[in-house]
Amino acid sequence: MTTRPPQDPHSVAGKPFPVERHVQVLVVGAGPAGLAAAMEARASGLTTLLVDEHPLDPALFGLDVPFHFGGTAGAATRNHGRMLERVAASMPELERAFELGVEVELGVTAWGLFARAPGTCWLPPLAAGLADRERSWHVTCDRAILALGRRDTGLAFPGWEQPGVVGAAALRCLLERYDAFEGGRLLVLGSDVDALLTARLALDRGLEVAGIVEIAPAPVGPESLVAELAAAGVPILACTMVKAATADGTGRVASAVLTALGADGGPVFGSERSIACDTIVLATGAVPVIDLMGAMHLAFRFEGSAGGWVPVADEAGRTSHPAVHAVGDCAGLSETKSRDPGIARAEGRIAARAVARALGAAAGEDDADLARVRAARAMAGPDLAGRRRAWLEASLAVSGADTFLCLCEEVSCREVAEVRAPRYLTPDPARVGGPGALARLSPERAAADPDHVKRLTRAGMGVCQGRRCREQVAALLAREGGVGLEAIPPAIYRAPVRPLPLEVLARLPESPEVAEGWDVWFGIPSQWVPPWELTPAEGGAEP
């Protein structure tokens, strides 16, 4: 006689998973790639839902989610109705998507993507957690196409926590989608294609660009863009690094202190100068947004020319989970894709056709789009990840190791490198922290794991969910370990991949069978008793 293994009656196993609706194709992200994918999927006759988190909940601007807005979002962003109009108007292809029958939901965040697996047998084959400003819910789908885009990486220097220090992607978002940027005179850090395009956009919108700062001996972006900006009177400041940002009486950026860099990469004595500006734009590097895929435990590979960690995917964007495709910038960055959004659109159409074929629907031919994408990928690009590391080296050389790397938790570069515990604790320095601590943490490896360091120092544990410091921490660990960035594993992601108010999560539908077990989990007598106060009979240690 076979006996069934014991099962906790209060676990979720065997309980219904509440689902609001089912669609054949879920597309996350309404950028060029996402819109193209949604329209192509709908043209094949598939029920298609396209969600995009813009317009954002106003609270997210202050948390620097999903971009580093740096206090530059205007008060107009609090008018949700007006912002909805502006966001919709900024995407002309939305009208065509509506006409084709694509279901579009703006202001909706995809905070989780879940798939049935050995440890999650109770889940549907593929489900997404969605939320707006009022509630959260689950949607199931046959296929998911992720067009999550990119985000900027941070750069530590004294004063970078002040209002007025903004990421390039955030600036473009505020200018193009919201028309709600508060600033007038910009200093751009970086000179790659994205930095130059950002500077040109600022000029087109009537803003003043005080200069472009580059640590290399010459601009690294396309010569045509450099010449265009130079002709517009924008100073190009090569072999230069920002030393600090100074603030006015309101706490907002008023100027940037710059210093020249010598042949050894260090600051040149006596070369400091100040440039008046109300905005410092961080355009020193970008990375693909992989949070949803990371929380789903998909496979990744490191590719410096694509921005770092990217999903393992085939030409159709099919990831290690056959029902999930990645397209656009989240599948990998490139200079060519930044200059030509048509490449991202081609990636979206290719993925949608692959989905249509997999679901037995009619699909068009890929030849022209494949040829375009292959040609773009064949063009050698710069080492984008290596550039991020070079900027960190310049930051350490000019600003020093005591500059805050993690703004949310106020953790400095030195504290990460020496694995120092938070300052409000009093750990035994012989056990944790100090020079050489990283080597002691990982004796069998050349570098430490970012998640291990995060737990010990709290770097990356703040409300921005590590968006401002994640890549800086990885670069610092690689530097201390004397290894390349590819040797540092990506820090893990967990759902929700966006900060959500508890009242929104509380409205997530839950079956009565699951809800009735909550009092069990919160009714354990010793749950709130510190371990050192437990008796041996309660599971505590011997005194």
Beta strands, then each sheet from edge to edge (+ up, - down):
strand 1: 21-28
strand 2: 48-52
strand 3: 103-106
strand 4: 109-115
strand 5: 126-131
strand 6: 136-146
strand 7: 150-152
strand 8: 165-167
strand 9: 185-189
strand 10: 208-213
strand 11: 236-237
strand 12: 240-247
strand 13: 253-260
strand 14: 273-276
strand 15: 279-282
strand 16: 286-288
strand 17: 300-303
strand 18: 308-311
strand 19: 324-326
strand 20: 404-406
strand 21: 411-412
sheet 1: 3+ 2+ 1+ 6+ 5- 4+
sheet 2: 3+ 2+ 1+ 6+ 19+
sheet 3: 7+ 16-
sheet 4: 8+ 15+ 9+ 10+ 11+
sheet 5: 12+ 13- 14+
sheet 6: 17+ 18-
sheet 7: 20+ 21-
end
